[in-house]
Amino acid sequence: MNKNQVLNDIMFILDNKNFNIVDKENVVESFEIMKTDISKLENNEEYTSKDDDHSKIFTSIDSILHCINNDPITPELNTFSILWCRLVINWNNNTIRKEILGKNCMFIIRLLDQHYTIIESIEIMKMLNKRLRDFKNWNPLAFEISKDVLNYLD
């Protein structure tokens, strides 16, 4: 996925009125900050670091973590969170290089990947459980005859 596609997908999700995230205004501001910084870097312009901008981006990651911990993880939240974290990782690697920010983003990505792995496992186990119940109740005629023969031999 290239940079423009990530930016467009994030913008599309943020523009959705039904998409709710804690402190959405801060997330939108952070998005604009990172877009501006990335385009400066692409044009070989001088990047100036602002602590206020950094704290907004850190807060956006906290907002995503809050949503993941407290709200159902919808496909839209999952997609947004992964795209957002990839954008933040890219921005962080090219600007402030804060190790904790990269680690938090990687944690979110791993958590969401594992969440869907667990959901898929639950669905497979439900299906297997149903099949095993059906199989448990199925007694072929040969088993019935075998039981009768064994009982007769006793």
Residue frames relative to the residue before (quaternion, step in Angstrom):
aa qw qx qy qz dx dy dz
M 1.0000 0.0000 0.0000 0.0000 0.00 0.00 0.00
N 0.2955 -0.7807 0.5217 0.1761 3.59 -0.72 1.00
K 0.7412 -0.4445 0.2880 0.4124 3.54 -1.33 0.30
N 0.6866 0.4933 -0.2985 0.4429 3.58 0.82 -0.95
Q 0.6386 0.5220 -0.3249 0.4628 3.55 1.03 -0.76
V 0.6351 0.5158 -0.3216 0.4767 3.60 1.00 -0.82
L 0.6716 0.4968 -0.3007 0.4602 3.59 0.86 -0.95
N 0.6694 0.4953 -0.3030 0.4634 3.60 0.93 -0.85
D 0.6561 0.5071 -0.3154 0.4613 3.59 0.96 -0.81
I 0.6425 0.5043 -0.3237 0.4775 3.59 0.98 -0.81
M 0.6597 0.5081 -0.3116 0.4578 3.58 0.90 -0.91
F 0.6297 0.5392 -0.3284 0.4526 3.59 1.00 -0.84
I 0.6834 0.4728 -0.2890 0.4753 3.60 0.89 -0.91
L 0.6642 0.5015 -0.3138 0.4571 3.61 0.92 -0.83
D 0.6567 0.5153 -0.3076 0.4568 3.59 1.08 -0.67
N 0.5446 0.6166 -0.3956 0.4082 3.57 1.23 -0.40
K 0.4153 -0.7372 0.4807 0.2302 3.59 -0.63 1.13
N 0.6731 0.5111 -0.2918 0.4478 3.59 1.13 -0.60
F 0.5886 0.5666 -0.3739 0.4390 3.57 1.24 -0.26
N 0.0442 -0.8096 0.5850 -0.0199 3.55 -0.60 1.19
I 0.0708 0.7507 -0.6529 0.0713 3.48 -1.06 0.89
V 0.5786 -0.5848 0.4330 0.3684 3.55 -1.09 0.70
D 0.8525 0.0468 -0.0665 0.5163 3.56 -0.98 0.93
K 0.0320 0.8526 -0.5187 0.0555 3.56 0.87 1.02
E 0.6043 0.5673 -0.3652 0.4239 3.61 1.04 -0.70
N 0.6515 0.5085 -0.3100 0.4701 3.56 0.99 -0.84
V 0.6320 0.5284 -0.3312 0.4601 3.58 1.01 -0.81
V 0.6527 0.5027 -0.3125 0.4729 3.59 0.97 -0.85
E 0.6439 0.5083 -0.3212 0.4732 3.60 0.97 -0.82
S 0.6420 0.5223 -0.3183 0.4623 3.58 0.97 -0.85
F 0.6223 0.5467 -0.3280 0.4542 3.54 1.03 -0.82
E 0.6698 0.4891 -0.2947 0.4746 3.57 0.91 -0.90
I 0.6214 0.5385 -0.3355 0.4598 3.60 1.00 -0.80
M 0.7012 0.4626 -0.2830 0.4629 3.58 0.80 -1.00
K 0.6190 0.5340 -0.3513 0.4563 3.62 1.00 -0.74
T 0.6625 0.5073 -0.2997 0.4625 3.56 0.92 -0.93
D 0.6747 0.4962 -0.2952 0.4599 3.59 0.88 -0.94
I 0.6588 0.5062 -0.3137 0.4597 3.59 0.95 -0.84
S 0.6731 0.4752 -0.3165 0.4701 3.60 0.92 -0.78
K 0.5894 0.5450 -0.3702 0.4674 3.62 1.11 -0.57
L 0.6744 0.4927 -0.2938 0.4649 3.56 0.90 -0.93
E 0.6404 0.5238 -0.3263 0.4572 3.60 1.01 -0.76
N 0.7268 0.4067 -0.2243 0.5060 3.59 1.08 -0.73
N 0.4561 -0.7189 0.4124 0.3242 3.57 1.34 0.27
E 0.3488 0.7092 -0.5229 0.3193 3.55 1.08 0.80
E 0.5938 -0.5776 0.4179 0.3731 3.54 -1.23 0.41
Y 0.2655 -0.7503 0.5881 0.1435 3.53 -0.95 1.00
T 0.1054 -0.7776 0.6176 0.0532 3.56 -0.89 0.96
S 0.3560 -0.7558 0.5239 0.1658 3.50 -0.83 1.09
K 0.0565 -0.7853 0.6164 0.0126 3.57 -0.93 0.95
D 0.4618 -0.7096 0.4616 0.2648 3.56 -0.70 1.10
D 0.6166 0.5515 -0.3507 0.4389 3.59 1.04 -0.72
D 0.6444 0.5107 -0.3115 0.4763 3.59 1.03 -0.81
H 0.6385 0.5321 -0.3226 0.4530 3.57 0.98 -0.84
S 0.6719 0.4961 -0.3072 0.4562 3.57 0.90 -0.91
K 0.6100 0.5390 -0.3568 0.4584 3.62 1.07 -0.62
I 0.6710 0.4835 -0.3021 0.4740 3.58 0.94 -0.82
F 0.6211 0.5161 -0.3386 0.4830 3.60 1.02 -0.72
T 0.6524 0.5128 -0.3069 0.4662 3.59 1.00 -0.84
S 0.6162 0.5433 -0.3550 0.4462 3.60 1.03 -0.67
I 0.6345 0.5092 -0.3226 0.4838 3.59 1.06 -0.74
D 0.6325 0.5185 -0.3260 0.4741 3.58 1.04 -0.76
S 0.6248 0.5376 -0.3330 0.4580 3.59 1.05 -0.74
I 0.6546 0.4986 -0.3110 0.4756 3.58 0.96 -0.82
L 0.6438 0.5140 -0.3207 0.4674 3.58 0.95 -0.84
H 0.6281 0.5336 -0.3298 0.4604 3.57 1.01 -0.80
C 0.6698 0.4933 -0.2991 0.4676 3.59 0.90 -0.88
I 0.6559 0.5097 -0.3172 0.4577 3.58 0.92 -0.86
N 0.7022 0.4714 -0.2711 0.4595 3.58 0.97 -0.82
N 0.8136 0.3325 -0.1285 0.4593 3.59 0.95 -0.81
D 0.7453 0.3396 -0.2047 0.5360 3.61 1.17 -0.35
P 0.5973 -0.5244 0.4313 0.4269 3.58 -1.21 0.30
I 0.3926 -0.7077 0.5338 0.2452 3.56 -1.02 0.80
T 0.1505 -0.7971 0.5833 0.0413 3.53 -0.25 1.32
P 0.6413 -0.5088 0.3807 0.4300 3.61 -1.17 0.32
E 0.6383 0.5308 -0.3281 0.4507 3.58 1.06 -0.73
L 0.6501 0.4915 -0.3121 0.4882 3.60 0.98 -0.82
N 0.6263 0.5409 -0.3286 0.4552 3.57 1.00 -0.81
T 0.6838 0.4843 -0.2819 0.4673 3.58 0.79 -1.02
F 0.6662 0.5058 -0.3068 0.4541 3.56 0.86 -0.98
S 0.6786 0.5169 -0.3013 0.4262 3.58 0.81 -1.01
I 0.6701 0.4882 -0.3032 0.4698 3.58 0.93 -0.87
L 0.6562 0.4955 -0.3142 0.4746 3.60 0.93 -0.86
W 0.6460 0.5295 -0.3172 0.4491 3.56 0.95 -0.92
C 0.6774 0.4934 -0.2957 0.4585 3.57 0.88 -0.92
R 0.6326 0.5160 -0.3388 0.4677 3.60 1.02 -0.71
L 0.6388 0.5136 -0.3196 0.4754 3.57 1.03 -0.79
V 0.6680 0.4978 -0.3026 0.4631 3.59 0.89 -0.92
I 0.6294 0.5265 -0.3381 0.4608 3.60 0.99 -0.81
N 0.6575 0.5036 -0.3039 0.4708 3.58 0.91 -0.91
W 0.6599 0.5009 -0.3020 0.4716 3.58 0.90 -0.95
N 0.6679 0.5145 -0.2939 0.4504 3.58 0.89 -0.98
N 0.6694 0.5131 -0.3024 0.4440 3.60 0.90 -0.90
N 0.7483 0.3924 -0.2127 0.4907 3.58 1.11 -0.63
T 0.7491 0.3634 -0.2163 0.5098 3.60 1.22 -0.16
I 0.8782 0.0894 -0.0327 0.4688 3.59 -0.20 -1.25
R 0.2120 -0.8310 0.4894 0.1581 3.60 1.25 -0.43
K 0.2537 0.7501 -0.5580 0.2481 3.58 0.79 1.06
E 0.4271 -0.7426 0.4600 0.2334 3.55 -0.51 1.23
I 0.6544 0.5330 -0.3228 0.4283 3.60 0.94 -0.86
L 0.6220 0.5393 -0.3424 0.4529 3.59 1.05 -0.68
G 0.6622 0.4936 -0.2986 0.4782 3.58 0.94 -0.85
K 0.6514 0.5151 -0.3153 0.4593 3.57 0.99 -0.82
N 0.6488 0.5141 -0.3214 0.4598 3.59 0.95 -0.83
C 0.6534 0.5065 -0.3100 0.4695 3.58 0.98 -0.81
M 0.6590 0.4939 -0.3121 0.4736 3.58 0.92 -0.83
F 0.6049 0.5508 -0.3461 0.4592 3.59 1.09 -0.70
I 0.6568 0.5065 -0.3111 0.4640 3.59 0.90 -0.91
I 0.6576 0.5072 -0.3165 0.4584 3.59 0.88 -0.90
R 0.6669 0.4896 -0.3030 0.4729 3.62 0.90 -0.90
L 0.6406 0.5376 -0.3208 0.4447 3.58 0.95 -0.87
L 0.6948 0.4648 -0.2797 0.4723 3.58 0.88 -0.90
D 0.6217 0.5237 -0.3443 0.4697 3.60 1.01 -0.70
Q 0.6847 0.4733 -0.2844 0.4757 3.58 0.92 -0.87
H 0.5830 0.5806 -0.3699 0.4315 3.59 1.08 -0.66
Y 0.7168 0.4330 -0.2638 0.4787 3.56 0.81 -0.94
T 0.5765 0.5482 -0.3805 0.4715 3.59 1.15 -0.45
I 0.6544 0.4970 -0.3071 0.4801 3.59 0.98 -0.83
I 0.6355 0.5231 -0.3325 0.4604 3.61 0.93 -0.83
E 0.6565 0.4965 -0.3099 0.4758 3.60 0.94 -0.86
S 0.6416 0.5222 -0.3239 0.4591 3.60 0.97 -0.80
I 0.6317 0.5274 -0.3289 0.4633 3.58 0.98 -0.80
E 0.6646 0.4998 -0.3121 0.4594 3.59 0.91 -0.88
I 0.6432 0.5111 -0.3202 0.4717 3.60 0.98 -0.79
M 0.6667 0.4997 -0.3074 0.4597 3.58 0.96 -0.84
K 0.6031 0.5404 -0.3566 0.4660 3.60 1.06 -0.65
M 0.6623 0.5044 -0.3008 0.4652 3.56 0.94 -0.92
L 0.6665 0.4941 -0.3003 0.4706 3.60 0.93 -0.89
N 0.6190 0.5476 -0.3349 0.4524 3.57 1.02 -0.77
K 0.6532 0.5022 -0.3073 0.4761 3.58 0.95 -0.87
R 0.6604 0.5036 -0.3103 0.4626 3.59 0.92 -0.87
L 0.6635 0.5016 -0.3092 0.4612 3.58 0.95 -0.84
R 0.6156 0.5307 -0.3447 0.4696 3.60 1.05 -0.71
D 0.6592 0.4992 -0.3043 0.4728 3.56 0.93 -0.91
F 0.6705 0.4994 -0.3009 0.4588 3.58 0.93 -0.86
K 0.6204 0.5590 -0.3342 0.4369 3.57 1.05 -0.80
N 0.7126 0.4470 -0.2475 0.4808 3.58 1.01 -0.79
W 0.6113 0.5566 -0.3450 0.4444 3.60 1.25 -0.17
N 0.0045 0.7858 -0.6171 0.0414 3.57 -0.72 1.07
P 0.2789 -0.7654 0.5505 0.1826 3.60 -0.38 1.12
L 0.6595 -0.5292 0.3743 0.3807 3.53 -1.23 0.56
A 0.6142 0.5644 -0.3523 0.4244 3.61 0.99 -0.76
F 0.6381 0.5125 -0.3352 0.4667 3.62 1.02 -0.69
E 0.6378 0.5237 -0.3261 0.4611 3.58 1.01 -0.79
I 0.6537 0.5017 -0.3134 0.4719 3.59 0.94 -0.88
S 0.6412 0.5309 -0.3222 0.4509 3.59 0.98 -0.88
K 0.6388 0.5210 -0.3275 0.4619 3.58 0.98 -0.80
D 0.6587 0.5084 -0.3073 0.4616 3.56 0.95 -0.91
V 0.6531 0.5072 -0.3202 0.4623 3.60 0.92 -0.84
L 0.6635 0.4979 -0.3083 0.4655 3.59 0.92 -0.86
N 0.6442 0.5098 -0.3212 0.4710 3.56 1.00 -0.77
Y 0.6387 0.5318 -0.3173 0.4567 3.59 1.02 -0.82
L 0.6662 0.5167 -0.2999 0.4463 3.57 0.99 -0.90
D 0.6009 0.5463 -0.3710 0.4503 3.59 1.08 -0.57
